Amino acid sequence: MKPGNAMQDILSRQYYSHIIARIKKGGNVYSKNGITFYLTDSFGFCYGVDRAVDLAYATREKYPNTRLFLTTEIIHNPRVNKNLLEMGYQFLTGPYKGHVTVDELTAEDVVVIPAFGTDLQTLKRVLDKGCQIVDTTCGSVLNIWRRVESYIKDHFTVVIHGKHYHEETQATSSRVLKNPHGKYIVVLNMKEADHVAHYICQGGDKETFLKKFEKATSPGFDPDHDLEKIGLANQTTMLGSESLSIADHLKKAMLKRYGNKTLSEHFLNFDTICSATDDRQNAVMALEGKKLNLMIVVGGYNSSNTNQLCYISSQFASTYHIENFEDILSSEAIRHKPHGQWETVVTNDWLPKGPVNIGVTAGASTPDKVVGDVVEKILSFR
Ligand code: SF4
C-alpha cells in the first residue's frame, strides 16, 4: 500500500525541508553569517520509519471514513504522532492515548502496528476483536524476532541488550514467551551485562540477582539454570558498539565457564544491529575532528536512537538534545535534555558570539522538516 498523489503532497509539505535538501546537495556543510553547520552524513528518517509513516498515511487515504487506531506511538517523534492525531488516528496506549480501549474495538476498525512492532498479547487482543491490521513493523525488527525464535527452539535463553520498558524490547521478549520453555533477560548496558557475566562465571546470590533484574526477566527465571545456554539479541536502537562489547564480554564469560570445545553449545550470537542505526551513530563519530563549538541532536526525548546519538556526540562536543525549534528559546537560552536524564533543563549562553561551528544530527524518527526548522531558527539570530 502506497500513498496516492494527494497524500504524497501532504507528506511532502509536512516532512520535506528545502533548506535541508540544499545542505545535503552541498555536501552536508552550510555556512552563512558566521555560522557553519555540519550535518552528519546520515540522519533522520530511516527506511523502517519512512515505510511506517507512508503506510499510516496510505491507510488513512484508503479508509477515509473508518476508525483508525495505533497500538501506541507509530515512532518516537512528537510531530509525526500529532500529525496522525490530526488525521483522526486514535492511540490505544502511550502518551497520546485516547478514550477508546482495546476492549472497545470492533471488527470495523483498522489498527496500525508501529515500526517497532507490538507485543503478542496486544496483537492477539486486537485480532480477537476482528479488526483489520496494518502492520508497519520494520524488517530489521522482524529479523531479530526470527533469530530469537531460533534460539528458543534450540533451548537457548535470549539475552537482549535493550530497555525492558521499550515497546520493541517488549515485543521481542513476548516472542520468546511464544514457546512454553522460552526464557529471556534484558540487559541495559555493560554494567548489567557484567553482572550477568559474573553470575555465569562465579554464581552468586540468586535472590539479589533476581531482584536486580526483576523487571527484565521472563517469569520463573532461574539464573542457575537459565544462563547455561545463551543467545544474544539487541533492541535495534541501542548503541551498536556497546551491543558488540556486551556480546564479547558474555562470550568470554561462557568461555571461562565451559571452555572453547563446547562454546557453541552454550553461546550464540548473530549481528542483529540495524544498519540504519549503525550508519547514524558512525556519522556522528565522524564529526569528532571538525572543531565543533556545539552539537545539536534533534529528536523525540523518548526516542532511544536519538538518545544514543546524544550520548556519542556528548563524548566530544557540548551537546543539546532538543525535540524541535521551539526548544531554542532565544540566542541566549536553549531547553534541552541532557543525556541520561529524564527532565529537560534550560542552558544559557549556548550559542557563542562570532564565528561558530555547529554539528547537527537527528534520530531515525525525526523528519527533515523538523531539522530544517531548527537550522532556520539558529540562522535567524545572525
Ligand atoms: S531504526 Fe532500524 S529497526 Fe528501527 S525502524 Fe529504523 S531501520 Fe527499522
Boltz pocket constraint, residues with backbone or C-beta under 6 A from the ligand:
constraints:
  - pocket:
      binder: B
      contacts: [[A, 46], [A, 47], [A, 48], [A, 49], [A, 115], [A, 116], [A, 138], [A, 139], [A, 140], [A, 141], [A, 236], [A, 237], [A, 274], [A, 275], [A, 276], [A, 277], [A, 305], [A, 364]]
      max_distance: 6.0
